[in-house]
Amino acid sequence: METPILEMKSITKEFPGVKALDNVTFSVRRGEIHCLVGENGAGKSTLMKVLSGVHPYGTYSGEIFIEGELQKFNGIRDSERAGIAIIYQELALIPELSVYENIFLGNEVTNGVVIDSNESISQAVDILKKVGLDVNPLTKIKNLGVGKQQLIEIAKALKKKVKILILDEPTAALNETDSDNLLRLIRGLKEQGVTCILISHKLREVLEIADTITVLRDGKTVTTLDVHKDKVNEPILIKHMVGRSIENVFPKREKVKVGKELLRLENWSAYSYALGRDILKNVNISVHAGEIVGIAGLMGSGRTELAKSIFGNPDHYRLSGKVFINGVEQKFRSPHDAIKSSMAYVTEDRKGNGLILIEDVKQNISLANLKEITVGGVINENEEILVANKYCSELNIKTPTVQQKVRNLSGGNQQKVSLGKWLFVKPGIMILDEPTRGIDVGAKYEIYTIMNSLVEQGMSIIMISSELPEILGMSDRIYVMSAGKIKGEMPVEDASQESIMALAVDY
């Protein structure tokens, strides 16, 4: 029997108050695509961080073997020398540097002792083509959306010659076309002899590409399935992941009587000084109390830019047109003004912009509404704890204490903290930008249930999502965007994935 390219035996890793990995065993065959699945908090990312040297030897118990040889990684460089490259769910790019500078950072192309910029740019163009990304390599990272940044992370990893490529939710920020391109790329790498470990919550994607699937639950190995030999489908995977069957991905919602108009945009346009072009053109939308309005579109269609422009324009676009809240025209000078007018915005990038990861749960939840718990300029910590405990209970945030650092929580629980932060503002209109990105099926169901509860209470929700099943499963009405314009509006009863995509690609 051939020696596995990777064996991890009896891996146990603890954080304060949490046993993240409990005697996990994980084995990968040479040249296969091995998918690692489980709910948020199951231990998938932690296991890969152990493998990649982020959690060095001595901070965990157990053994790691690469091609039969015992490894004791003291840091990331050690794992890289062993032929391991990892692309994290959390992006590790430098915003102020260009695309090509990020790709070659630490592995610069030189001519003697001088960095060869021209050759670097030329090679960067070739690498970007491999991931299906058409951007100027001189563009600064900060001027690109999360989706494009993820593709650049992948391009950066592909620059290195690797034996084992680990991808942590690589398609979470990608539209369908880009996801398909990436999966083709992964299959191509397999043909070249690269072993891939893929962490993903997109089970259809997993079933499409995997040779082998390992399921983790509560920090333990539940099962390993051979896709080519075992009976494997979505219900089976879900049952292994959550320990129970989930019949409907989207919870049923009682038909709510739509109330008064809370938000209206008239001929709303935005010009980006950074990009030197219009990014929104004559957008007209209306949102009523008690409804979920979905906004669909491909990456780069202007959905996030629309959300930000409404929510106080933090990116300082040049705006024209009118925005009405409860029938009154508003001119927001900052997000603070939008908050005062009963708006909230849950960003697509919870780790970069939504939360302060080094602070604890209570500090993050109170962050957007400190005045509520402040007396004489001093925060009432007891009140802060009470508020945090309230939202932890209502949103089922799994944390040993509200004093736990947010960085130590799973992605699903981080998202619920971000949601709790904005619920504490007590908004009438909530914009949710990719609300379930990087979240497992169980946590998604919880988020959807919360959304249904909020609109039943009279709130209106604008939901931006790249997942068409989510748009169709949760929206009452759908707007489709393309190239900064609204290309169509339809009630969910008249919508399909085909009809949405037909509008989304209509440039």
Backbone hydrogen bonds, N-H to C=O, Kabsch-Sander energy under -0.5 kcal/mol:
donor,donor_aa,acceptor,acceptor_aa,energy
5,I,28,V,-1.1
6,L,28,V,-1.7
7,E,65,F,-2.3
8,M,26,F,-3.0
9,K,63,E,-2.9
10,S,8,M,-0.5
11,I,24,V,-2.9
12,T,61,S,-2.3
13,K,21,L,-1.5
15,F,18,V,-3.3
18,V,15,F,-2.3
20,A,13,K,-1.0
20,A,18,V,-0.9
21,L,13,K,-2.1
22,D,219,G,-3.8
24,V,11,I,-2.7
26,F,8,M,-2.6
28,V,6,L,-2.5
32,E,29,R,-1.4
34,H,32,E,-0.7
34,H,196,C,-3.0
35,C,33,I,-0.6
35,C,212,T,-2.9
36,L,198,L,-2.6
37,V,35,C,-0.5
37,V,214,T,-2.6
42,A,39,E,-2.1
47,L,43,G,-2.5
48,M,44,K,-1.9
49,K,45,S,-2.1
50,V,46,T,-1.9
51,L,47,L,-2.0
52,S,48,M,-2.2
53,G,50,V,-1.0
54,V,49,K,-1.3
55,H,49,K,-1.8
57,Y,73,F,-3.3
58,G,60,Y,-0.6
59,T,56,P,-2.2
61,S,12,T,-2.4
63,E,9,K,-2.2
64,I,71,Q,-0.6
65,F,7,E,-3.1
66,I,69,E,-2.4
67,E,5,I,-1.7
67,E,65,F,-0.5
69,E,66,I,-1.9
71,Q,64,I,-3.0
79,S,75,G,-1.3
80,E,76,I,-2.4
81,R,77,R,-2.2
82,A,78,D,-1.1
83,G,80,E,-1.7
84,I,79,S,-2.1
85,A,164,I,-2.3
87,I,166,I,-2.7
88,Y,86,I,-0.6
91,L,89,Q,-0.6
97,L,94,I,-1.5
99,V,139,T,-1.7
100,Y,137,P,-2.5
102,N,98,S,-2.0
103,I,99,V,-2.1
104,F,100,Y,-1.9
105,L,102,N,-0.7
107,N,104,F,-2.5
110,T,108,E,-0.5
111,N,114,V,-3.8
112,G,110,T,-0.6
113,V,111,N,-0.7
114,V,111,N,-1.3
116,D,109,V,-2.9
117,S,115,I,-1.2
120,S,116,D,-2.1
121,I,117,S,-2.7
122,S,118,N,-2.2
123,Q,119,E,-2.6
124,A,120,S,-2.4
125,V,121,I,-2.1
126,D,122,S,-1.4
127,I,123,Q,-2.2
128,L,124,A,-2.7
129,K,125,V,-1.7
130,K,126,D,-1.2
131,V,127,I,-0.8
131,V,128,L,-0.6
132,G,129,K,-1.4
133,L,128,L,-2.6
134,D,132,G,-0.6
135,V,133,L,-0.9
139,T,136,N,-2.3
141,I,97,L,-2.3
142,K,95,P,-2.2
143,N,140,K,-1.6
144,L,141,I,-2.1
149,Q,145,G,-2.1
150,Q,146,V,-2.1
151,L,147,G,-1.5
152,I,148,K,-1.8
153,E,149,Q,-2.1
154,I,150,Q,-1.8
155,A,151,L,-2.3
156,K,152,I,-2.6
157,A,153,E,-1.9
158,L,154,I,-2.3
159,K,155,A,-1.0
160,K,157,A,-1.3
162,V,160,K,-0.8
163,K,83,G,-2.7
164,I,83,G,-2.6
165,L,195,T,-3.0
166,I,85,A,-3.1
166,I,164,I,-0.6
167,L,165,L,-0.5
167,L,197,I,-2.9
168,D,87,I,-2.7
168,D,166,I,-0.5
169,E,167,L,-0.9
169,E,199,I,-2.6
172,A,169,E,-1.2
174,L,171,T,-1.7
179,S,175,N,-2.6
180,D,176,E,-2.5
181,N,177,T,-2.2
182,L,178,D,-2.2
183,L,179,S,-2.5
184,R,180,D,-2.1
185,L,181,N,-2.0
186,I,182,L,-2.5
187,R,183,L,-2.2
188,G,184,R,-2.2
189,L,185,L,-2.1
190,K,186,I,-2.0
191,E,187,R,-1.8
192,Q,188,G,-1.1
193,G,190,K,-1.8
194,V,189,L,-2.6
195,T,163,K,-2.7
196,C,32,E,-2.0
197,I,165,L,-2.7
198,L,34,H,-2.2
198,L,196,C,-0.5
199,I,167,L,-3.1
199,I,197,I,-0.5
200,S,36,L,-1.0
200,S,198,L,-0.5
203,L,201,H,-1.3
206,V,202,K,-2.2
207,L,203,L,-2.8
208,E,204,R,-1.5
209,I,205,E,-1.7
210,A,206,V,-2.6
211,D,33,I,-3.0
212,T,33,I,-1.6
213,I,225,L,-2.6
214,T,35,C,-2.8
215,V,223,T,-2.8
216,L,37,V,-2.6
217,R,220,K,-2.4
219,G,42,A,-1.5
220,K,217,R,-1.4
222,V,215,V,-3.0
222,V,220,K,-0.5
223,T,215,V,-1.1
225,L,213,I,-3.4
227,V,211,D,-1.8
227,V,225,L,-0.8
228,H,211,D,-0.6
229,K,226,D,-1.5
230,D,226,D,-3.5
232,V,230,D,-0.7
237,L,233,N,-2.3
238,I,234,E,-2.9
239,K,235,P,-2.3
240,H,236,I,-2.1
241,M,237,L,-2.6
242,V,238,I,-2.9
243,G,239,K,-1.7
247,E,245,S,-0.5
258,V,256,V,-0.5
259,G,289,A,-2.8
262,L,287,V,-2.6
263,L,287,V,-2.0
264,R,324,F,-1.9
265,L,285,I,-2.7
266,E,322,K,-2.7
268,W,283,V,-2.5
269,S,320,S,-2.7
270,A,280,L,-1.9
271,Y,318,R,-2.0
272,S,277,R,-2.7
273,Y,271,Y,-0.6
276,G,272,S,-1.9
277,R,272,S,-1.2
279,I,270,A,-2.8
280,L,270,A,-1.7
281,K,484,G,-2.8
283,V,268,W,-2.7
285,I,265,L,-0.8
287,V,263,L,-2.7
289,A,260,K,-2.6
290,G,459,M,-1.1
291,E,288,H,-1.2
293,V,291,E,-0.6
293,V,461,I,-3.1
294,G,292,I,-0.6
294,G,477,R,-2.9
295,I,463,M,-2.8
296,A,294,G,-0.5
296,A,479,Y,-2.8
298,L,481,M,-0.5
301,S,298,L,-2.0
306,L,302,G,-2.1
307,A,303,R,-2.0
308,K,304,T,-2.6
309,S,305,E,-2.3
310,I,306,L,-1.9
311,F,307,A,-2.3
312,G,310,I,-1.9
313,N,308,K,-1.9
316,H,313,N,-1.6
318,R,271,Y,-2.6
319,L,317,Y,-0.8
320,S,269,S,-2.0
322,K,266,E,-2.3
323,V,330,Q,-0.6
324,F,264,R,-2.8
325,I,328,V,-2.6
326,N,262,L,-2.1
326,N,324,F,-0.5
328,V,325,I,-1.8
330,Q,323,V,-2.9
337,D,334,S,-0.7
338,A,334,S,-1.5
339,I,335,P,-2.7
340,K,336,H,-2.2
341,S,337,D,-1.1
342,S,339,I,-1.9
343,M,338,A,-1.7
344,A,429,I,-1.6
346,V,431,I,-3.1
347,T,345,Y,-0.8
350,R,348,E,-0.8
353,N,349,D,-3.0
354,G,349,D,-1.4
355,L,350,R,-1.9
357,L,355,L,-0.8
359,E,356,I,-1.8
361,V,404,Q,-1.6
362,K,402,V,-2.3
364,N,360,D,-1.9
365,I,361,V,-2.3
366,S,362,K,-1.8
367,L,363,Q,-0.7
369,N,366,S,-1.7
370,L,367,L,-0.6
372,E,369,N,-1.4
373,I,370,L,-1.6
374,T,371,K,-0.8
375,V,378,V,-2.7
378,V,375,V,-1.5
380,N,373,I,-3.2
381,E,379,I,-1.1
384,E,380,N,-2.3
385,I,381,E,-2.4
386,L,382,N,-2.1
387,V,383,E,-2.6
388,A,384,E,-2.4
389,N,385,I,-2.7
390,K,386,L,-2.0
391,Y,387,V,-2.0
392,C,388,A,-2.4
393,S,389,N,-2.1
394,E,390,K,-2.6
395,L,391,Y,-2.5
396,N,393,S,-0.5
397,I,392,C,-2.1
398,K,396,N,-0.6
399,T,397,I,-1.0
404,Q,401,T,-1.7
406,V,359,E,-2.6
407,R,357,L,-2.0
408,N,405,K,-1.5
409,L,406,V,-2.0
414,Q,410,S,-2.5
415,Q,411,G,-2.2
416,K,412,G,-1.6
417,V,413,N,-1.9
418,S,414,Q,-2.4
419,L,415,Q,-2.1
420,G,416,K,-2.6
421,K,417,V,-2.3
422,W,418,S,-1.3
423,L,419,L,-2.1
424,F,420,G,-1.8
425,V,422,W,-0.7
426,K,423,L,-1.5
428,G,342,S,-2.3
429,I,342,S,-2.2
430,M,460,S,-2.5
431,I,344,A,-2.8
432,L,430,M,-0.6
432,L,462,I,-3.2
433,D,346,V,-2.5
433,D,431,I,-0.6
434,E,432,L,-0.7
434,E,464,I,-2.9
437,R,434,E,-1.5
439,I,436,T,-1.7
444,K,440,D,-2.5
445,Y,441,V,-1.8
446,E,442,G,-1.4
447,I,443,A,-2.4
448,Y,444,K,-2.9
449,T,445,Y,-2.2
450,I,446,E,-2.2
451,M,447,I,-2.5
452,N,448,Y,-2.4
453,S,449,T,-2.1
454,L,450,I,-2.3
455,V,451,M,-2.1
456,E,452,N,-1.8
457,Q,453,S,-1.0
458,G,455,V,-1.5
459,M,454,L,-2.0
460,S,428,G,-2.5
461,I,291,E,-2.3
462,I,430,M,-2.5
463,M,293,V,-2.7
463,M,461,I,-0.6
464,I,432,L,-2.9
464,I,462,I,-0.6
465,S,295,I,-1.5
465,S,463,M,-0.5
468,L,466,S,-0.8
470,E,467,E,-0.5
471,I,467,E,-2.1
472,L,468,L,-2.7
473,G,469,P,-2.2
474,M,470,E,-1.7
475,S,471,I,-1.7
476,D,292,I,-3.5
477,R,292,I,-1.3
478,I,490,M,-2.7
479,Y,294,G,-2.9
480,V,488,G,-2.4
481,M,296,A,-3.0
482,S,485,K,-2.2
484,G,301,S,-2.5
485,K,482,S,-2.0
487,K,480,V,-3.1
487,K,485,K,-0.7
488,G,480,V,-1.0
490,M,478,I,-2.2
492,V,476,D,-2.2
494,D,491,P,-1.7
495,A,492,V,-1.2
500,I,496,S,-2.2
501,M,497,Q,-2.4
502,A,498,E,-2.1
503,L,499,S,-1.2
504,A,500,I,-2.4
505,V,501,M,-2.0
506,D,503,L,-1.1
507,Y,505,V,-1.6
